[in-house]
């Protein structure tokens, strides 16, 4: 099979980089964000947690250094010398007093594949049906530490 140049090479204009390893699509930016209260500077422990989260999510990427600044902005240096800059929005989650850090109800690990309770037509749920819904949710998510299930009519 003959391949055209468009299928085998990438043309570029003078001065344009061919690629930037630091923006490698294989870099996993989907790691846990570290909670930081208000506009406080990050503590050494929080900086270490940011670094640990990045390294854990990118174990196979050849990361040689992770430099976390006081505001959460981070520079990741790879073994080949290339870098990737991350903004605070990518590494930390700022919160104010009393504001929840996360919503367990939106937790990706929440198992919503539980037995559905049959309810006739548009009838309101009976107390027994509400209890059954709660039991089914708890049974499917035993390891989630659910403290309350509020079943609406």
C-alpha positions as a Markdown table, in Angstrom:
| # | Residue | x | y | z |
|---|---|---|---|---|
| 1 | Unk | 0.0 | 0.0 | 0.0 |
| 2 | Unk | 1.3 | 3.4 | -0.9 |
| 3 | Unk | 1.0 | 6.1 | 1.7 |
| 4 | Unk | 0.8 | 9.8 | 0.9 |
| 5 | Unk | 3.1 | 12.3 | 2.6 |
| 6 | Unk | 0.2 | 13.6 | 4.6 |
| 7 | Unk | -0.2 | 10.2 | 6.1 |
| 8 | Unk | 3.4 | 9.8 | 7.1 |
| 9 | Unk | 4.8 | 13.3 | 8.0 |
| 10 | Unk | 3.8 | 16.5 | 9.7 |
| 11 | Unk | 4.8 | 19.7 | 8.0 |
| 12 | Unk | 5.6 | 22.8 | 10.0 |
| 13 | Unk | 6.6 | 26.3 | 9.4 |
| 14 | Unk | 10.0 | 27.6 | 10.5 |
| 15 | Unk | 10.1 | 28.2 | 14.2 |
| 16 | Unk | 7.1 | 26.1 | 15.1 |
| 17 | Unk | 7.8 | 23.2 | 17.5 |
| 18 | Unk | 7.1 | 19.8 | 16.1 |
| 19 | Unk | 5.7 | 18.8 | 19.5 |
| 20 | Unk | 5.9 | 19.7 | 23.1 |
| 21 | Unk | 6.4 | 16.7 | 25.4 |
| 22 | Unk | 5.2 | 18.8 | 28.3 |
| 23 | Unk | 1.8 | 18.9 | 26.7 |
| 24 | Unk | 1.7 | 15.2 | 26.0 |
| 25 | Unk | -1.9 | 14.1 | 25.8 |
| 26 | Unk | -0.9 | 11.0 | 27.7 |
| 27 | Unk | -0.2 | 13.1 | 30.8 |
| 28 | Unk | -3.0 | 12.3 | 33.3 |
| 29 | Unk | -4.4 | 15.6 | 34.7 |
| 30 | Unk | -7.3 | 13.7 | 36.3 |
| 31 | Unk | -5.9 | 13.4 | 39.9 |
| 32 | Unk | -7.3 | 14.4 | 43.3 |
| 33 | Unk | -7.2 | 18.1 | 44.0 |
| 34 | Unk | -5.8 | 19.0 | 47.4 |
| 35 | Unk | -8.3 | 21.0 | 49.6 |
| 36 | Unk | -6.9 | 24.4 | 50.7 |
| 37 | Unk | -8.8 | 26.8 | 53.0 |
| 38 | Unk | -9.6 | 30.2 | 51.6 |
| 39 | Unk | -6.7 | 32.0 | 50.0 |
| 40 | Unk | -4.1 | 30.5 | 52.3 |
| 41 | Unk | -0.6 | 29.6 | 51.0 |
| 42 | Unk | -0.1 | 25.9 | 50.7 |
| 43 | Unk | 1.6 | 24.2 | 53.6 |
| 44 | Unk | 4.5 | 21.9 | 53.0 |
| 45 | Unk | 2.2 | 18.9 | 53.6 |
| 46 | Unk | -0.3 | 20.2 | 51.0 |
| 47 | Unk | 2.5 | 20.8 | 48.5 |
| 48 | Unk | 3.7 | 17.2 | 49.1 |
| 49 | Unk | 0.1 | 15.9 | 48.6 |
| 50 | Unk | -0.1 | 17.7 | 45.3 |
| 51 | Unk | 3.2 | 16.2 | 44.2 |
| 52 | Unk | 2.1 | 12.7 | 45.4 |
| 53 | Unk | -1.2 | 13.0 | 43.6 |
| 54 | Unk | 0.5 | 14.0 | 40.3 |
| 55 | Unk | 3.1 | 11.2 | 40.6 |
| 56 | Unk | 0.5 | 8.6 | 41.5 |
| 57 | Unk | -1.6 | 9.4 | 38.5 |
| 58 | Unk | 1.4 | 9.5 | 36.1 |
| 59 | Unk | 3.7 | 6.7 | 37.4 |
| 60 | Unk | 4.8 | 5.7 | 33.9 |
| 61 | Unk | 5.5 | 9.2 | 32.6 |
| 62 | Unk | 9.2 | 9.6 | 33.7 |
| 63 | Unk | 8.7 | 12.5 | 36.0 |
| 64 | Unk | 12.0 | 13.7 | 37.5 |
| 65 | Unk | 10.7 | 16.7 | 39.5 |
| 66 | Unk | 7.5 | 18.3 | 40.7 |
| 67 | Unk | 7.8 | 21.9 | 41.9 |
| 68 | Unk | 4.6 | 23.1 | 43.7 |
| 69 | Unk | 4.4 | 26.9 | 44.4 |
| 70 | Unk | 2.7 | 28.5 | 47.4 |
| 71 | Unk | -0.4 | 29.2 | 45.3 |
| 72 | Unk | -0.7 | 25.7 | 43.9 |
| 73 | Unk | 0.7 | 26.4 | 40.5 |
| 74 | Unk | 3.0 | 23.5 | 39.6 |
| 75 | Unk | 5.8 | 22.7 | 37.1 |
| 76 | Unk | 6.3 | 19.1 | 36.3 |
| 77 | Unk | 9.7 | 18.2 | 34.9 |
| 78 | Unk | 10.2 | 15.0 | 32.9 |
| 79 | Unk | 13.3 | 12.9 | 32.6 |
| 80 | Unk | 14.0 | 14.3 | 29.1 |
| 81 | Unk | 14.0 | 17.9 | 30.4 |
| 82 | Unk | 10.6 | 19.0 | 29.1 |
| 83 | Unk | 8.1 | 20.6 | 31.4 |
| 84 | Unk | 4.4 | 20.9 | 31.9 |
| 85 | Unk | 2.9 | 23.8 | 33.8 |
| 86 | Unk | -0.3 | 23.3 | 35.8 |
| 87 | Unk | -2.5 | 26.0 | 37.2 |
| 88 | Unk | -3.8 | 26.1 | 40.8 |
| 89 | Unk | -7.3 | 25.1 | 39.4 |
| 90 | Unk | -5.7 | 21.9 | 38.2 |
| 91 | Unk | -4.0 | 21.0 | 41.5 |
| 92 | Unk | -6.0 | 22.4 | 44.4 |
| 93 | Unk | -9.6 | 23.1 | 45.5 |
| 94 | Unk | -10.0 | 26.2 | 47.6 |
| 95 | Unk | -12.9 | 26.3 | 50.0 |
| 96 | Unk | -14.3 | 28.7 | 52.6 |
| 97 | Unk | -15.2 | 27.7 | 56.2 |
| 98 | Unk | -18.4 | 25.6 | 56.2 |
| 99 | Unk | -18.3 | 24.9 | 52.5 |
| 100 | Unk | -18.2 | 21.2 | 51.6 |
| 101 | Unk | -15.0 | 20.0 | 50.0 |
| 102 | Unk | -16.8 | 17.4 | 47.8 |
| 103 | Unk | -20.2 | 15.9 | 47.4 |
| 104 | Unk | -20.3 | 12.2 | 48.0 |
| 105 | Unk | -23.5 | 12.0 | 46.0 |
| 106 | Unk | -21.4 | 12.9 | 43.0 |
| 107 | Unk | -18.6 | 10.5 | 43.8 |
| 108 | Unk | -17.6 | 8.6 | 40.7 |
| 109 | Unk | -17.3 | 5.4 | 42.8 |
| 110 | Unk | -20.9 | 5.7 | 44.0 |
| 111 | Unk | -22.8 | 2.6 | 42.8 |
| 112 | Unk | -26.1 | 3.6 | 41.2 |
| 113 | Unk | -26.7 | 0.1 | 39.9 |
| 114 | Unk | -29.0 | -1.0 | 42.7 |
| 115 | Unk | -32.4 | -2.7 | 42.6 |
| 116 | Unk | -35.2 | -0.2 | 41.7 |
| 117 | Unk | -38.4 | -0.3 | 43.8 |
| 118 | Unk | -41.6 | -0.8 | 41.8 |
| 119 | Unk | -44.1 | 2.0 | 42.3 |
| 120 | Unk | -47.6 | 2.0 | 40.7 |
| 121 | Unk | -48.2 | 4.9 | 38.2 |
| 122 | Unk | -47.6 | 8.3 | 39.7 |
| 123 | Unk | -48.4 | 7.3 | 43.2 |
| 124 | Unk | -46.4 | 8.8 | 46.0 |
| 125 | Unk | -44.0 | 6.4 | 47.7 |
| 126 | Unk | -45.2 | 4.7 | 50.8 |
| 127 | Unk | -42.9 | 4.6 | 53.9 |
| 128 | Unk | -42.2 | 1.0 | 53.1 |
| 129 | Unk | -41.1 | 1.9 | 49.5 |
| 130 | Unk | -38.9 | 4.7 | 50.8 |
| 131 | Unk | -37.3 | 2.4 | 53.3 |
| 132 | Unk | -36.7 | -0.2 | 50.5 |
| 133 | Unk | -35.0 | 2.5 | 48.3 |
| 134 | Unk | -32.8 | 3.5 | 51.2 |
| 135 | Unk | -31.9 | -0.2 | 51.9 |
| 136 | Unk | -31.1 | -0.8 | 48.3 |
| 137 | Unk | -28.8 | 2.2 | 48.0 |
| 138 | Unk | -27.0 | 1.3 | 51.3 |
| 139 | Unk | -26.6 | -2.3 | 50.2 |
| 140 | Unk | -25.0 | -1.3 | 46.9 |
| 141 | Unk | -22.7 | 1.2 | 48.5 |
| 142 | Unk | -21.8 | -0.5 | 51.8 |
| 143 | Unk | -18.2 | 0.8 | 51.7 |
| 144 | Unk | -19.1 | 4.5 | 51.1 |
| 145 | Unk | -19.8 | 5.6 | 54.6 |
| 146 | Unk | -23.3 | 6.9 | 53.8 |
| 147 | Unk | -24.7 | 8.6 | 56.9 |
| 148 | Unk | -28.1 | 9.6 | 55.5 |
| 149 | Unk | -30.3 | 8.7 | 52.6 |
| 150 | Unk | -33.2 | 11.1 | 52.0 |
| 151 | Unk | -35.9 | 9.6 | 49.8 |
| 152 | Unk | -38.4 | 12.1 | 48.4 |
| 153 | Unk | -42.0 | 11.3 | 47.6 |
